[in-house]
Amino acid sequence: MLTIADVRQVAIENWGDLRLWPIPALRVLELAWPVHTVWPDDATVTTLAPAATTLRVWRDEYRVFQAPMDASECGALALLLRGATNDGQDGAGGALTDGTVQDGAEGNVATSPAASPDATLATGARFSEICAAVAAAVPPEEAATQAAALLLRWIEDRLLAAPAS
C-alpha cells in the first residue's frame, strides 16, 4: 500500500509526476438506490427512496469497506481506474478494458478497474492528472486543497498500491 511516508519522500515540486495505482480489490458501483445507508451493522435506516448513488467499494484483507463519492472523487477515481497515464502503450492511455458489468438490478452498474490486476498496476495515473480531474469538478480556488485531501483519504483508506521498487 502507498503510505504517507512514501509520499513524504517525494519533493513537493515532483508531486505532479507522482504515479498512483489503485489496489486490485477496488470497485465503483453506480446505483439507483443509496444502499450505503443500510450497509453498516448499526444502520438505523428502515426505508429507502431511489436516489442515484456512486460508491467505492474495496477490500482490505478480509474486511469490505464502502464510501459514497461526490462528483470530484467520481471523476478522479474513474481516471485512476481507467489508467489515464499514456506512456506510449496506446491512444486510450493504457491497455485496460471497459470493465463495466450490469448486476441485474435496474440502474446498477459495477465498474471493474481492469481485465486483470496486472493491467491496472501497469497503468495508473499521475497526481497531476488526478488534480486536473478534481479541478474540472470544483471551483478553481478549492482544486488544490480538494486534490490533496482526496490523495490523503485514498492513502488512509488503503486504496493505492505501493510504488514499484
N, C-alpha and C positions, 0 to 999 in steps of 0.2 A: 504494500500500500504506500502511496505517496504520503509523506508526513510534512508537518510544518518545518521540521529540521531539514528536510530535503530542499524545501523552498527557500529557507534562510541561506542556504549555500549558494544561491543564485544571486548575482549582483542585480540590484534594482533596475539598472539600465538594460539588463538582459531578460527581464520578465516577459517581455513581448514574445520572445523566442522560446519560452518555457513550453515544452511539449507535454501535453496531457493525454492520458489514455484512460478510457473507462474500464472498470473491472468487468470481467465476462458475465457476472451474475447481476447485471443491471438491466432493467427493462422499463419502458414507458408505457403506461396504459392510458388510452383516451377513452373515457367512459361517459355514458349518458346520465349516470347517477353518482352522487357523492358518497361512494361506498366507504371512503376512508373515515367517515364519521361513525360508522358502526364496526370498524375493524378492531379497535383495541378491546381488550378484555373488560376494561372499565367504562366502555361507552354507555352513555345514558340515552342515546337517541333510539326511539322506538318506531318512528315513521320517517320515511324519506320522500322527498319530492324530486322529480327529474331536474338535473342541473349538470350541464357539461362540466366535466372534471378531468384534469390530467394529473396522474400520479406517477412518481418514480418509485419503483419497487426494486429492492435489492436484497441480496442475502449476504450476511457476514457470518461465516462459519455455518452454524445450524439455525441461526435466527433470521427471520424475514422481517424487513422493515419497509415502511411506505411513508411517503410525504407528498402532499399536494404541491403543485408548482404554479407560479404565476407566469405571465406571458414572457417575461425576460428570461426566466430559467428554462422555460419550454424551448425557446429558440436556441439558447446556448447549449442545452443538453442535446438537442437534436443535432446540432452541429458537431458536438463531440462524438456522439454515437455514429453519425454518418461518416466521420473521418474527413474533416474539412481540409486538412493539410495535403497539398498536392506536391509530392516530391518526385514528379515525373512518372508516377505509376499509371495514371490515366486521367482523362479530362474531367472526370467526376470527382476527383480528389481522393481516390482510393479504390481498392478492389472490394468494396462492400456491396452486398445485395440490399434490396429494399428492406426485407425482413418484416414486413407488415403481415399480421395474421389476424383474421377475424376470429373472435372467440365464440361465435354462435349467438351471442346476445346482441340485439339490435343496437347499433351505435357504439359498441365496444370494440376497440382495436388495441392490440398489443404490438409494440414495436421492439423487435429484437435488434441488438446492436450490430450484429453481423451474422453471416452464414456460419462462421466459426470464430471462436475466441482469438485464434492466431491472426485472422484478418483484422479484427478490431485493434489488437495490440500493435499491428504493423502500421496503422494509420494514425488515429488520434487527431488532435487539433492543437494549434499553438494558442497560448493565452491571449495573444493579440487578436486572434480570430474570435475567441470567446468574448473579448471586450467589445469587438465590433457588433456582435450579435446582441449583446446587452444594450449597447448604445442605440441600436435600432428600436428598442422597446421602451426606453425610459428617457426622461428629459436629459439633455446633454450634461447639465451640472451634476446629475446623480450617477452618470455612467461609470466613472472610475470607482466610486465607493461601492456601487452595486456589484460590479465585476469582482472586486477584491472580496467582498462579503460572500459572493457565490463560490469563489475558489475556496475560501475558508470553510464554508458549510460543506462542500463536497469532500474536503480533506477530513473534516471532523466526522462525517458520515461514512468515511472509508469507501468512497465511490471511485477513487482514482488509483490506478495501478502504479506501482513503483517504477521509477525510470530504469531504463536498461543500463546494466553495469558495463 
